Amino acid sequence: MTNKRQIEKRAGAGAELAELAELSELAGATLQNSKSRNTKRAYRSDLNSFVSFCSERNLSALPAAPQTIVLFLTWLDSVQNRAPATIERRLVSLRLAHTAAGLESPINAAVREQMKAIKRTRGTAQIKARPLTALHLKKIVLSMKPDVLDTRDKAILLLGFAGALRRSEISALDFTDLEFVDAGVVLNIRRSKTDQAGAGARIAIPRTGNALCAVAAVQRWIALSAIHNGALFRRVGRYGANVFFANVYERRLSGRAICELVKKHAGRIGLPARHYSGHSLRAGWSTEAARIGLAMPLMMAHTRHKSAEIAAGYVREANIFEINPLAMLFA
């Protein structure tokens, strides 16, 4: 009896895996030319979660009944404790998968009402990564060693900050995307989250001549790693933190790895690492720009924000005490 159950379970799991593969393929085809690689990966992860949920409960994943979706939302909210934004993204993934398969969307009025109820109960405010400011970066740089690993990390942190770069943009940089001139370096951002058409952008990073000079940090990394083509930031061998000569692999450093190294260095200077991420570099530059009163058009030109409202959020956060009735009243 046990063997029979195991065989049936394996057969069922195989069917679910086949269904997942079909869902992933359909979603991937739909998103191929319109979404970033990270977005497509997130959608496939969403579908994986849904198929596992259905498999464990003997429910159909494709097509899915609206009531199944309602149960899935409730499970994500009450059991998995997922944020409303994450739950809503999974709804989008399920709708896309059904549309790509030529099926009617299971997202009906009951599903939408359940989503509204979750938002009302949990709220919709997203947890934002805290900014790594110039003061934070100075402390990090002063704590670094002159070895291969910290040389790479220093270049990543300072360049990411100076260019207000997203982690995906840092990861995607190639050696040929850098144009060094007397005044500094010009970065060629070939594609980004808000530029899926690949129009590209050029960002000027000036030399500062101090401990936070991104240009000098990048040049030091290039000299030490002997990189002359291909990915700019790469994995370093296990001895990179102990000696000055370590294996620098061809494999490009991922966005996730960049996020982890930001957390690591934030933690080293006593900051709560869980509150920092790859976005902390971009947020740090934006916060500093807002603090010194940089004009919004100039700020947006550098960060490449499409929305003035999002860019203005950094201004409000940077001046949360200065632009305050009490501060003005007792000034």
N, C-alpha and C positions, 0 to 999 in steps of 0.2 A: 504493500500500500504506500509505504514511504517513498519507494523508488518511483512509483507512478505519479505521486504528487510532485516530486522533484522534476520529473520529465515534463509534466504539464506546466509547472512554474517556469522552467527554462524556455519552453515553447512560447508561453505567454510573454515572457521578457523579450524573446526574439522578435515577436510581433510588434511589441511596443517600440523596440529599437528601430525596426523598419519604419514604423509610423513616424517616429521622431526624425529619422533621416529624411523622410518625405516632407515633413513640415519644415525642417531646416532648409532643404533645397528650395522649396517654394518661397519661403521668406527671403532667402538669400537672393534668389532671382529677382524678386520684386524690389529689393533694396539695392541691388548691385550698383546702379549708377546714380543713386540719389542720397545715399547715406555714407557716413564715415565707417572705417573698419571697426572702430570701437562700438559704434551703434549697432552694426550688424552682429557683432559678437554678443552684445547684450540681448538682442532679440532672440538669438539662438539659445542663449542661456534661459531666457523666459520660457521658450517652448519646451526645453528640457525639463524645467520645473513642472510645467503643466502636465506633460505626458507622464512623469513619475507620479504626480498626484492622482491622475486618472487610473494609472496601472494598479496602484495599491488599493484602489477602491472599486475596481472592475467597471469603470466608467469610460464612455467613448470620448476620445480626444479629438477625433476628426471624422465626422462633424461632432461638435460639442453642443450639448443642450444648454439653453440659457441658465437652467437651474444648476447645472454643473459649474458654470462660470461663477454663479453667486456663491456656491459652496467654496470654490477656489479662492475667491476674494476674502471670504470670511476666515478661511484657513491662513491666508497670507497675513491678514490683519491681527487676528487673535492668537494664533499659534506661532507663526513665524515672526511676528512683530515687525513687519516690513513697513517702510515709510509710504505714505499715500502716493508720492511721486513714483516710487518703484512699482506699486500695485497698478497705477494707471498706465505705466509703460507696458506692463504685461498684458493689459487689455488691448493695447494697440498691436502688440505682437500677435495675439490670437485673432484679431480682426484681419490683419494682413495675411496670415496663414490661410484663413478660410477664403478670403477674396482671391488669393493666388490659386487656390484649388477649385475655384468656380462655385464655391458654396456660399449660402446665405450667412451673413454675419450673425453670430449668436448674441451679440451685444444689443439686447433689447431694453425696453423701459425698466424692467425689473432689475437688470444688471446695472444700468445707469443710476437707479435710485440707491442701490446698495453702495455704489462708489461714492455717491453724495453723502450717504450716512457715515461712511468711514472718514471722509474729509471733515464732516462736522464734528465727529467725535475726537479725531486725532489732530485736526488742524493740518494746514498745508505748507507751513513754513519749513524750508529746507535748511539742514545744518550746513553752514558754509565753513570752508577751510579758513583757518586764521591766517592772516598775512605774515610772511617773514619780512620784517622791516630791515632797513639798512643797519640799525643797531644790532639786531639779531645776527645778521650776516657777518658783521664785524667780529662778533664774539665767536661765531663758528669758524671763521677763517683763522683767527688767532689760536684756536684750539687744534688746528689741523697739523699733521705731520707732512714732511716733504717727500712722502713715498708715492708710488704709482697710483694707488687707489685714491688717496686724498687729493692728489693732483687732478685726477679726473673729476672727482666729486666737486672740487672747488670750481673748476671750469664750468661744470653743469649748473651749479647754484648761482654763480655770478652772471653767467650768460643768460640763464633763464630769467633772473631778476631784471637785468639791464634791458633785455628785449621784451619783457612782459610776455614771455612765451608760455604756451600751453605745453603740458608734458608730451603730448603727441608731436608737437612741433620740434621740441628738443630731440626726441627720439628719431625723427625723420631727417635731421640735418646730416648732410654729406660734407665731406671735405671741400668739394667743389662748390658748395653753397656759400663759402666764405670768401670775401674779397677784401684783403687787407690793404689799407691805404695809410698815409702818414697820420691822418686824424683818428684812425681807429679801424673798425671793420664793418663791412656791409653784409648783412645776412639776406640770403635769398630764401624766403619762405615759399616753397613751391605749392603747397596745399595746406589747408587748415580746416578746422571744424566748421567755420562759417564761409569757407571758400571751396566747396566741393567741385566747382567747375574748373579749379586749377588756374585761376587768373594770376595767382601769386602776389607776393608783396616783398618790398625791400625795406629792411630796417637798419638804421645807422646806429652803431654802438660806439660812442667816443671813448678815447683813452682818458682815464681819470688820474693816472699817476699816483694812486693811493692803494691801500690794501684791498679795496673793492673793485679794482680795475679788471673788468671781464676780459678785455682784449689781451692783457698780459697773461691772465690765467689760461686762456685758450691756447695762446702761443706756447706756453710752458707745457701744456698737455700734448700738443702736437709734436713738440721737440722730444719729449720723453717717450711717447708712444710710437714715434716714427711713422705716423699715418700720413699717407700722401694721396689716398683715394678711398672711395667707399664711405661707409658710415663714420661719422665724426666721433660719436660716443659709443664705446663698446664694452663688452664684458672683460674683466681683468682676472687673471689667474689667481689661485688661492693664496699665493705668496705676495700679492700686490701690496698688502698692508705691512709687510715686514722688510722688504728689500727694495732697492731702487730699480732693479731689472726684473720684470715679471712678464708672463705671457699676456699679450693683449690680443684677444681673439677677433676674428672677423665679424662675429655675430653682433648685430646692432643691439644696444641696450633698449629694452622695452619701456613703454610708458609706465607700466606697473613698477618696474625696477627703479625708475626715476622717482616715483611716488615714495617708495620704501626708503630710498637714500635721503630724501628730504626729511622724512619722519626720524630716521636714525640720527641725523645731525642736529635736528631740533631737540631731540631727547638728550643729546650729549651736553647741551648747554642749559639743561634743566627745564626746558619747555615740555608741556604735555604732548607727547608725540602723536597721540590719537587725534588731536585737533588740527594736525598739519598734514598737507598732502602736496602733490605736484602743483596744484593750483595756488599754493601759498606763495610761490615765486611771482606769479602774475598778479596776484592780489597784493603782494608786498609793494611792487612797483606802483600800482594804481593808487594804493593808500598813500605812499610817499608823494606822488604827484599831486594828489588832492590836498595833502597837508600843506604843500608850499604854494597852493593856489594856481596850479597850471591850468590854463584856459581849456575848457571842455573840448573844443575842436582839436587842439594839439594833443590832448590826452587820448582821444579816440583815434587819432591818426596813428599813434604809436601802438596802442593796444589792439587796434583794428576791431573795436566793438561796433556792431551794427546798430545797437540800441542805445540811445542816449540815456534812457531810463536805467539800464544796467550800469552804465558808466557812472551815472549820478549817484548810484548806491554807494560807491566807494567814497565819493565826496562827503555824503551824509555820515558815513561811518567814521571817516578820518576826522571830521569836525563835530563829532557827537557832543563834545563838551563846549567847544568854542561857540557853535551856533545853538545857543541854549538861552532861553529867557532869563534864567537866574544868573548865568555868567555875565550877561549883558547888564542886568539890573545892578549887580554889585561890583561892576568893573570900575 
